[in-house]
């Protein structure tokens, strides 16, 4: 399936009132729903991969990613000056979103990205395959979010996970209730590096932690009932990214601890200058 570019230009659209809330939701639950104009594009399949670029005002560059969760539809235009005129929209599900840009404009002007015109006037442009592949690779390294990472699709109980849904291609259900139960049992201290982000960064980070699936959801081929205590584990964002640096299946928690312990011992052996 093709990869598409969506555009946010604060010069044209000043009021993204929910941006901070959506960023916070992605950080806590791994997903956030939004809606975006598609310009003149009508053929944008549900479940398509997309990246969001910020243009117009520095910093410019790629700031978000996710999948589409609807086909294009028409509603009243986002610009109130257009009166009763309609515009086309599509529903989006972000799996990463930040005010910072992770792939800056300067980098997009160098190969292999420079072959694509990033200064789009409207959303819905198709990113060429080779460019999209290179972008996915660098995006995965910088966000720790794999291209096929799970997206939350239900808030209901019990806690079904792993059920493929038609509305999002190759996506798996992840229930935030399972996350809350995991943290209630295991706490918010990283099980790899033992950091409590609230202790390190203060009030702004109290309670903030990622939750890692011990068994990769890509290995699950049928619906199952997740055990939040056995199947999920709290890890800090850095360690979560490291877990997914391994090709194929992620590192296990013991493997990641071993890497950390080994590096710590190597550092201690270094003589003082």
Helices and strands as residue ranges (DSSP letters): E 3-9, H 19-29, E 32-37, E 49-55, E 61-68, E 73-76, G 80-82, E 86-97, E 103-104, H 105-108, G 113-115, E 125-127, H 129-143, E 160-161, H 176-186, H 197-201, G 203-205, E 210-213, G 217-219, E 224-225, E 232-235, H 237-243, H 253-269
